[in-house]
Amino acid sequence: MSTQIDSFVQANLDAYIVKTARLCAQPSVSAKGEGTHACAERVVEILTQHGFRVQKFATPGNPIIVGRVEGHSARTLLFYNHYDVQPAEPLELWTTPPFEPTIRDGALYARGAKDDKGEFIARLLAVEAVRAAHDGKLPCGVTFVVEGEEEIGSPHIAEFVREHTDLLQSNGAIWEEGGIDPDGRPEIGLGRRGVLSVELLVETMTRDAHSGGAHNLPNAAWRLLWALATLKGQDEHIRIPGFYDHVRPPSAIDLKLLEAKPHYEEWTRKTFGVKEFVRGLTGHALNRAVFEPTCNIQGITAGYQGAGNKTVIPARASAKLDFRLVPDQSPDDIFAKLREHLDKQGFSDITIEWHGAMWPSKVSADDPFVELTARTGAEVYGLASVRNPMGGGSSPVYAFAKPLNIPVVTCGVGYANNRTHAPDEHVRLQDFQNAARHIARILDGFASL
Ligand SMILES: [Zn+2]
């Protein structure tokens, strides 16, 4: 089967790169609402051409497209992708214009070439390769969910999945992105942390006052700092009671995988010019720390910071914070505990605004789907797959994993320097080809898991 798959991918590579280029030529910048609806139409056409039954669902933002096709087995593999892209600015830093796709040095350059139009079309190539190897019918069902708001935080996807669990019923999903690590090994992501973003606001007076009155008048900046100081100690321990209640420690296999994963201590030290990591961490402990939740101050606003001095007592102060959360913490529980904590500490005058949240999500490292992905990855790339138990960032994996109760993994067309979100975004044709070969093998083996 693998030989047939590989020769189909090889023979059709050029045509699918052209298909990717055409899709990239259609701008679809969700941040500016530029071309997104036209691009959604293109996705509908493409999926229809490939024999999918396609439904387009309107949202208050950009439409979500679902394409489904049956296979020999009742098992279904779900692909999550998105057709929107990041803004292309600054335009002058592109070697060729972002929406005029160009092939040079073995890569396709365009906004969206990697993220996420290249990923999407490479999967279609995999689908066709498997069909060709099985006389036209897939061994398992395939469902594509292609949304148009990923680059603006996917505000509608979680609700959509919750409301369409019957339609989206499946047995596993491949996330929108993936690829190889800096050493060329296929990297399989097993989880993402959650996040809770909030803003704390305090107002001690209705207007700023002369600092000659500081012996009587309350300063909002001090009040905010005192409140912030109760959240975390210098030992990095978060002091909100119950904050760690639902933290699930990494499993023995997770710890083994983290130990096997390169830690990039020197690279990180140099890149950020950091003298000492938090808690004095070094080596593999830097990897392990991703299983700990964080409380990060994004920024603080209060009072006067211009030239010279202004002897003033600020009446208002605010801070933006984010908490990265690990399984099985939940943003609403943490939000409630933060409120309760500030109240108990005497800061009930501080308001907390909810600015957004994502839940953590993680598949077990020894899930058969993970093993299939790792085994087929090693076959294609000729190097053992790296299973990364947890990524530091957040994405709406939970929106699928939880309501559909399915394992979600990553694999795809990426490498360390795709310049995703930046000028000269590109996908290398070799990576595109390998990703199609890899995903085709997953599709081929998925029915018999
Ligand atoms: Zn992106």
Residues whose N, C-alpha, C, O or C-beta is under 5 A from the ligand:
A	BS01	ZN	D115
